[in-house]
């Protein structure tokens, strides 16, 4: 029977390995047990840190992430249904769109001024809150079938300032 061939290590590594082995054999039984225990604790810590803990975090965070994604999916479905409804709604004339925009803009009071220019409308804002702007945009989209085509807004402590340009009629 022939002995299994051993792979030869490069000389510098072989020398270091031999020195390490001699040092290990020179240790007492108690010191070897302590070194083995320290290596086992270090190994367990490394396995915990790089294998178990990341997987545990994924399992812990998964329900919250799934719930957030479900809420996003619901929002997307609502938006898709609204878009489908708007596509199916009859087109409004420019006059009907302008009247709906005027009605929505009057509710904003002195914080907004609407000017109509052909098939475009420009709403100039001065201190409008984000809730008011959001409601007005939703009403402009659904009620007047107007699309925002340009917005130049800046936020201050009093609210939004700037202008929103909308395209009237026919466009959904």
N, C-alpha and C positions, 0 to 999 in steps of 0.2 A: 504494500500500500504506500502510495506516495502522499506526502504531506501537502496540504492545501497551500498554494503559493500565496505569499503575503505581498501586499503592495508596499513598496519602499517609499518612505516619506523623504522629502528633500532634507539634506543634511542639517540646515539650521533648525528646522522644525523638529527633526528627530533628536537633535541635541537638547532642545528645550523640553521636549516630551520626556526624555530620559532623566533630565535634572528634576523635573516635576515629579516623576515617578519615585525617584530616590528620596525626595523630600517627603512625599506621602508615606513611603515605607518607614521613614525615620520618625514619623509622628507616633505618639503613644496611642493606645486603643481609645482612651477617653477623648483625645484631640480629634481622632478620625471620626468618632461618633458625632462630636460637635460640628465638625466641618460638613459631614454628611447631612446633619439636621439643618444647618444653615443653608446648604445647597437646596435641600428639599423645600424649605420655607421660601427661598428666593424663586425656585421653580414654580411653586404654587402661586406666589404673588404674580409672576409673569403670566401664567396661564389665566389667572383671574382677571388681570388687567387687560390682556389682549384678546382673550377668547370669550370668557363668561360675561364680564361686565358690559361690553358693547351689545351683546345679544340680549342681555337682561334689559338694558335701556330701550332697545327696540321694542321688546315685548311690553314694557311699561308704558311707552309713549304711543304705541299703535292705536289703542282705543280712542285717545284724544285726537290723533291725526285723522283717523277714519271718520270721526264725528265732524271734524272741520271740513273734510272733503265731501261728506254727505250734505252739509249745509251749502257748500259751494255748488254742488250738483243741483240742489233745489233752486238756488238763485239762478243758475244757468237755465234750468228748465222754465222758470217763470219768465226770464228774459226772452227765451225762445218762443214761448207761448204769446208773449206780448208782441214780439216781432211778427209772428204769424198773423195775429189779430190785426195789426196795423197794415200788413200787406193785403189782407182781405177787405179792409175798410174802403169805402168809396172815396175817391179823390175829392178834395175840396177845391173850390175856386180860390183865387188869390184874395178876393173880397171876403169870403168866409174865413179864410185863414187869418187875415188881418183883423177881422172883428174878434175872433177868438183870442188872438194875441193881445189886443187892446184890453179885453176883459181881464185876462190873466195879469197884465201889467198894471192895471188900475189897482189891483189888490196889494201891490207892493208899495203904494203910496209915493212919498217924495224920494224914496231911495232909488227909484229907477225911472228912466224916461225912455219911451219907445218912439222911434221914428221909422216911418215906412218909406221905402225907395223902390218903387216898382215891385219886382218879385223878391226883394230883399227887405229884411227888417233888422234894425240895429237897436239893441237894448243897451243903454248906458247906465251903469251901476254906480252907486255911491253909498258904501257902507251896508251892503246887503249881506245878511247872514248866509252861511252855507246851507242851512235847511230851507230858507226862502229861495235861494238860487236853485237848489235841487228840485223843489216843488214846481217852480216856474218852468224849468227845463222839461220836466215830465209833462206838465200841462201843455207846453208849447208843442211837444212831440206828439202827444196823444190827441189833444183837442184841436190844435191848429194844423197838424201834420207838417210842422215846420222842422227843418233840420239845421242844427248848428253847423256852420261851415267855417267859422273863424271865431276865436275868443282871445282877448287880450285882458287878462285879469291879474290883479295883484291883491294880496291879502294884507290887511292892516288890522289893528286892534279893534276897529269898528266893524270890520267885515270885508267884503270884496268890493274893489273898485275896478273900473275898466269898462269893456264893452263886449257884447256877444252879437255876432252877425248870423242871421238865420236865412235860409232859403224857404220861400213860401210856396204853398200849393203844389199839387202834382207829385212831389217827391216824398217817398216813404223810406 
